[in-house]
Amino acid sequence: MTEDGKQTVIVVGAGIIGAAIGLELQRRGRQVTIVDKTEPGRGASFGNMASIALDFAASSGPSTWRKIPKWLLDPEGPVWLRPAYAPKILPWFLRFIAAGRPSRLKEIEDAGMALSARALDDFRAMLDEIGAPELMTEEGCLAIYETEAEFASDRGHIALMQRYGFEHKVLAGAEIQDYEPALSPTIAKAVLLPDNKSIRDPYHLVLKLVDAAKALGTTFVTGEAQSVERTPGGAVSVLFADGRRLDADHVVLAAGVRTRFIAEALGEPIPLETERGYHTQIMKPGISMRYSVIWPHRAFMVTPTAGGIRVGGNVELAGLDAPPDYRRPRVLVRHAQRALPGLKVEDASDWMGHRPALPDTIPIVSPSSRLAGVWYATGHGHLGLTFSATTAKLLADMMTGIVPSVDMTPFRINRY
């Protein structure tokens, strides 16, 4: 606690989740220190697909895992497992299958949609708070289907949106090009998702959040956090790899997939895995796009962002230490050019990052089950940007004694 009576909080992680939490807690009168081993926003938040994706779909359902054997055998498929990593990921994968049980799947969908229901409003409020509403576009997203069979195979996802009341519109034929002229006329169907907005530059957004927090008094410390412990005086201490330590009243662990190492040191291991994702950022694409485009059958997305067009997605299962394989984004670009025939690849760069994925798809937003004063915000998978503002508000509610408007039971750390 500071001399003027403010409770102190250390937020470990300066990606979109940690930055949003740090700002929200500082606004609520806490004295915040954000810690990261590198500069803010340089992890997964740097290269995400810049999408506020409200159409939550649990990836652990039977419709997904029945396709996995075929995907794994396809060198250009949406999931790629490096053989050497297979034994290490097997326990996680078994949990992933278990999460697809019908009763469990309904619980996961309810939890994910509860976050989605307020995500857009929370995000708008966060942008207004930092004076940057222009960072979000007002156009939505088009989910595209090359064939009627592809569209039929995604009926479950469309039915899910209908069940939870999310707006969408089915398009066909020339109507698709009316919305997005750059799309190929061979696309048979599309679904307009008007509330799936895009961010003009997700990395710039993280920097804006951190700057806004600093303006209110937040400090930033560079260092690799390795563990947390209770001090004799009752504070929570963050121990760094270089021997330093910082004490606070509370610690929030929002370090993406690396949160699992701190959790293990604390004695509460979590099944947090990295889904490695790739993108190609094209600064001279030769086309302009009004909408972001997602191709569910091929599991990739194209978004106008960061001053160009970004093509990214897919999942590579290879752990944290394997070197990138930049054949993956080239496959995605070829698929993108099939959907967008005019797309050129000039002045382009490739990137790879680590999505923090839990086997049941929904994140951990929870107090520690082992050490009072420690909190978790991790495991958002493909939806870190989408759920960032909502996560920040819900966690800040719990930390400040306010009952959240969302039932937080499904997001507890000890649900496994």
N, C-alpha and C positions, 0 to 999 in steps of 0.2 A: 504494500500500500504506500502511496506517495505521501509526502508531508502534508499535503492539503486534503488527504483522506480519500483519494481516488484509488479504486482497486486497479491492480496492474495485471496485464494480460500479455503473454507472449504467443504470437501466432507463428507456428513453424510452417513455412511454405508461402511463397509470394507469386503463385499462379492466380488464376481468376478466382478460385475459391478462397484462398487465403487473403487476397487483396480485398475482396468484398466483405469478408468477415472482419478484417482489421478496421476498415472504414466504418462499418456498422457499429462495432463496439466502441470505437473512438467517439462516434456521434452520440452514443448513449452514456458518455461520461466516464468510460474506462481509459486508463493510460496504456496505450498499446505499443508493443514492439513487434515488428514483423521481421522474421529471420528466414534467410534462404542462403544456400551455399553459392548461389550465383545471383545475377541481376534479376529484378522482378520480371515475370512474364516470359522467361526464356525456355521454359519447359514445354509441356503439352499445350499450354495456353498460347504459345507463339504460333503454332501451326495448325490449330483446330480449323474446322470447316466454317467457322463464323456464323453458325446457324442456331437460332432459337427454335429448337425442334420440340413442339408441344405434343406431337403425336407419339407419345411414349408407347413402346412395344417391348415386352419382355423377351429378350433374345434366348431365354432358356426353354421356351415352349417346344412341344413336339414338332411343330412346323419348321423349326430351325434345326433341331438336332438330328432329325431324320435326313436332312440334306447334307450334313457334315461329312459323312464318308465320301460322297460324290465330290464335294468341294475340295476335300483334302487330296483327292486323286487328280484334280484338275490344276495343271501348272499356272493357269490364269484365273483360277477361281477366287472367290471372295475371302476364303480362309486358307492360310498357308502355315503348316506346322513344320518346323525344322526337326528332322528325325531325332537328332541328338537331344532335343528338349522334351520329347514325348514322355519319358519316364518321370520327369520333374513335374509336368503339368497334369499327370493322370489324376491325382487326388482332387485337384481343382475341377477337372472335367467331370468327375463322378458327382461332385456337388452340383455342377451345372445341370446334369441330367436329372438329378433328384429335384431340383427347383422347378422342373417342368411338369411335376405331378399336377393334375387338374385343380385340386383344392389349393395347392401352394401357388399355382400360377394365378388364380383369381386374387389371392392376397397380394401378390406382387403387382398385378395390374392396378388394383385399387390404390396401393401405396404410390406407385409411379404417377398415376393420373391425379392423385391428390396434390402432388407437387406441380404437375403440369397445369392444373386448374388455376393456379395463382402465379405461375412463373412469369407470364408476359407483363402483368400489372406490376409485379415486384421489380422486374427488370426496367420497365419504364420509370418507376419511381427512383431507382438507383441512378439511372442516367440523368434524371432531373436534378437529383441531389448534387451531382458533380458538374452540373451545367453543360451537359453534352448530349442532349436528346437527339442531335443530328447523327450520332454514331450508329443509330439503328435505322435501317431502311423501312419503308412502309409497304414494299412489295413482299409477297409471300414466296412460297416454294411450290414447284411442280414435281410431283412424283410421276415418272414416265414408265410406260410399258410398251415394249416393241411389238408384242403379240397379245392376242386375246388370252392366250394360255398364261402368260405372265401376269396379266391383270387378274385372272381367275385365281391364281395361286396366292395373290395378296388380299383376297377377299376377307380373310380373318382380321387383317390389320384395319381394313376399311370398316368392318363391322364393329371393331373395338372403338374406333372414333365415333361411330354413330351411337354406340351404347353409352358413351360418356359425354355426348353432346358437343363434340368438337366440330367446328364448321369445316366443310369441304365441298368440292364440286367436281363431278366427273366430266371430263372433256373427251371429245372424239373427233377424228378427222381434221378438217381444216381449222376447226375451232382451236386446236392446240397451237397452231402457228399464229393465230390471231393474238394469243397471249404471249407467245415467245417465238418470234419469226426465225430465230437462229436454229430452232429444232428441226430435225429431219422430218419430212412428210411421211417417212416410213413408220413413225411412232403411232401405234394404233390407239392407245388410250393414255390419258393423263389425269391425275387428280390434283386439283388446285387446293393447297393448304394455305389460306390467306393469312393465318396468324403465325405461321412459321417464318418469322422475320430473319433478316441477316444483319450482321454487324460489319460496318465498313472497314474496320481493322481491329481484330481481337487483341493483338499485341498492344496496340496503341491504347485500347480500352484499359488493359491492366495498368499501364503506366499512368493513365488518368486517375484511376482509383487510388493507386499508391500516392500520387501527388496530392490528391484531395485529402487522404488520411494524414499525410505529413503536414499539410496546411493546418490541420486541427490539432497537431501535436504528436502524432505517431512518429516513432523513430524506426529506422531500418538498420539491421545488423547483418553483415555477411559472415556466414559460417555454416559448417555442416553439423546439424544437430544429430546426436547419436542415441541419446536416452534421456529419460526424465526420472526424477526421484524426489521424495519428500525430504526437506531439510529438517534438522532438529528444531528450528524455529517455527515450523509449520508451513513454510512456503513450498512451492513446487519449483524445482531447479531443472533447467535444461543444460545437459552436458554436451560439449562440443568435441569434435574429433581432435582439435588442437589443444585440448585441456581446459579451455575456458568454460565458465558456467554463468548462466543468468538465472536470477530468481524472480518469481512473480507469484501473485495470488492464484492465477489460473494459467494454464497452457492449452492452446488449441493445436492439434496435430492435423495439418492440412497439406501435407507434403506429397500428395499424389501416391504413386505406387510405393515410394520409399517410406511411407508411413508404416508399412508392415514391419520394417526393421526396428523402429522405435517401439511398436506394439509388442513385438517379440521380446525385446529387452525388458519391457514392463511386465511380461508374463501373461499377456492376453493376445496370443497370435490370431491373426485374421487371414482368411483365404484371399488375399489381395494379389492379383496377377497383372502383368503388363500385357495389354493388347497393343502391339506396336502398330502405329498407323503412319502412312506416308502421304505426302502431297507433292504436287508440282505447281509452283507459282509461275504463271505466264504473264509477263508484263506487256507483251505485244501479241495478243491473241487473234487479232484480225477480225474479231466480232465484238459486239456489245450484247450484254444480257440484262434484261429487266428483272427476271426471277432467278433465284437459285433453282437448281435441278437435281433431283435425286433419282437414281435408277435402282429400285429395290432388288431386282433380280441379280444385278451385278454388284450390289452393295458399295456404291460409290456416289460421290456428290460433286457437283460443279457449282462454284459460288463466285460471283463478282465481289472481290474483296481485296484490301491491301493495295489498291491501285492497279489491279489486274484481274485475272481470272484464275481461281485456284481449283485444281482437280485433286481430290483425295478421298480416302476411305480405306476399305478392306481391313482385314485383321491378319497380322503375322504373330504367331506364337513362337517366340525364340528367346524369351528372357531379357534381362536388362543388359547383359554384357556382350551379346553377339553383335558383330558389326552390321551396319545397315546393308540391305540388298536392294540397290536402286533399280533393279529390274521391275520391282513391284509398281512404283509410280508410272513407269513407262507403259505397263499393261493398262493401267487406269486411263492414261492419256489416249491410248488407242481406242478404248471403249468410248471415251468422251467424244472423240472425233467421229465415231459412228453415229452418235446421237446429235452432234453439232458439226455437220460436215464442213462448215467454214472455219473451224477452229485451227489456228496456226500455233506452232510452238516456237516462238522466238523470244529471246531474252528471258529464258526460263531457268528456274533453280529447283532442286529437289530437297526434301526435308523428311526426317523421320522423328517421331516422338512416341512417348509411352502413355497410353491411356490407363488409368488405374481401375481395373475391372474386378468386380465381385461376381461369384457364380450365379447369384440370384438377381443381378442387374441393378437393383436399387442400392443407393449409397448408405454408408454409415454416417449418421448425424446423431451424436450420442455422447453422454458422459462416459468416462471410463468405468468399467466394472471392477477395477482393481485399485485405483488411486483417485481419491477425491481431488477436485481441482483440475483434472485432466479431461479434455474433451476431444472428440474426433469429428472430422468432416472430410471424408475420403470415399473413394470407390464410386465416383460418379460416371465412370466409363465414358461413353460417347456424349454424355449430357452435362458435362461440367459447366460449360458456358450457359446452357439453358437453365440449369438449376442454381446458378451461383448466387443470384440475389435472394432467392427464396431460402436457400441454405443459410445464408448470412442472417436473415431475419429470424428464422426459426431457431437457430443455435443461439443467437443473441437473446431471444425471448427466454429460452431455458436458462441461460447463464445469468439473466437479470431477474429471475423469479416470476416471469410472465408465463402463463399457460399458453402454449402455442395453439393456433387455430387448427392445426393438423395433428392427428394422432401420431405421435413419434415412436410408438411401440415397434412398428415394422422396421425402423431404421436403427434400432439399438445394436450395440457392438456385440453383445452376447447372444445373438439370435442363432448362431451356428452350433 
